[in-house]
Amino acid sequence: MKRKQSLREKLSNIHLANEAEQEIVNSAIANLDKKENPHIVLSNMEGQLRPLALKGKLSKEGLTLLTDLERPNFDQDVATSTMTWFPK
């Protein structure tokens, strides 16, 4: 059975040619090392990459990363939403 990679492990395996994009990834890794909430870190990354994409300044690798970040995770999203369905 394959072990799930942590967000930090996934980000540390990403190496982008564009220095600005790599700096965004490195900043996210540093924030995770500071024990920040992973959901906030991902949201911040999306917020930094999206303007670059809209300006057409995002590399192909950066665009792939942004697409992966914005892709819904149905397992996690459904689990989170069901917590609101049932009273505690």
MODELLER restraints for C-alpha pairs under 7 A, 6 or more apart:
rsr = mdl.restraints
at = mdl.atoms
rsr.add(forms.Gaussian(group=physical.xy_distance, feature=features.Distance(at['CA:8:A'], at['CA:29:A']), mean=5.98, stdev=0.5))
rsr.add(forms.Gaussian(group=physical.xy_distance, feature=features.Distance(at['CA:8:A'], at['CA:32:A']), mean=6.70, stdev=0.5))
rsr.add(forms.Gaussian(group=physical.xy_distance, feature=features.Distance(at['CA:11:A'], at['CA:25:A']), mean=6.58, stdev=0.5))
rsr.add(forms.Gaussian(group=physical.xy_distance, feature=features.Distance(at['CA:11:A'], at['CA:29:A']), mean=6.69, stdev=0.5))
rsr.add(forms.Gaussian(group=physical.xy_distance, feature=features.Distance(at['CA:15:A'], at['CA:22:A']), mean=6.62, stdev=0.5))
rsr.add(forms.Gaussian(group=physical.xy_distance, feature=features.Distance(at['CA:16:A'], at['CA:22:A']), mean=5.31, stdev=0.5))
rsr.add(forms.Gaussian(group=physical.xy_distance, feature=features.Distance(at['CA:16:A'], at['CA:61:A']), mean=6.54, stdev=0.5))
rsr.add(forms.Gaussian(group=physical.xy_distance, feature=features.Distance(at['CA:18:A'], at['CA:59:A']), mean=6.97, stdev=0.5))
rsr.add(forms.Gaussian(group=physical.xy_distance, feature=features.Distance(at['CA:21:A'], at['CA:62:A']), mean=6.64, stdev=0.5))
rsr.add(forms.Gaussian(group=physical.xy_distance, feature=features.Distance(at['CA:24:A'], at['CA:45:A']), mean=6.58, stdev=0.5))
rsr.add(forms.Gaussian(group=physical.xy_distance, feature=features.Distance(at['CA:28:A'], at['CA:41:A']), mean=5.91, stdev=0.5))
rsr.add(forms.Gaussian(group=physical.xy_distance, feature=features.Distance(at['CA:28:A'], at['CA:45:A']), mean=6.85, stdev=0.5))
rsr.add(forms.Gaussian(group=physical.xy_distance, feature=features.Distance(at['CA:31:A'], at['CA:41:A']), mean=6.88, stdev=0.5))
rsr.add(forms.Gaussian(group=physical.xy_distance, feature=features.Distance(at['CA:32:A'], at['CA:38:A']), mean=6.64, stdev=0.5))
rsr.add(forms.Gaussian(group=physical.xy_distance, feature=features.Distance(at['CA:46:A'], at['CA:66:A']), mean=6.42, stdev=0.5))
rsr.add(forms.Gaussian(group=physical.xy_distance, feature=features.Distance(at['CA:46:A'], at['CA:69:A']), mean=6.88, stdev=0.5))
rsr.add(forms.Gaussian(group=physical.xy_distance, feature=features.Distance(at['CA:49:A'], at['CA:66:A']), mean=6.63, stdev=0.5))
rsr.add(forms.Gaussian(group=physical.xy_distance, feature=features.Distance(at['CA:52:A'], at['CA:58:A']), mean=5.29, stdev=0.5))
rsr.add(forms.Gaussian(group=physical.xy_distance, feature=features.Distance(at['CA:53:A'], at['CA:63:A']), mean=6.95, stdev=0.5))
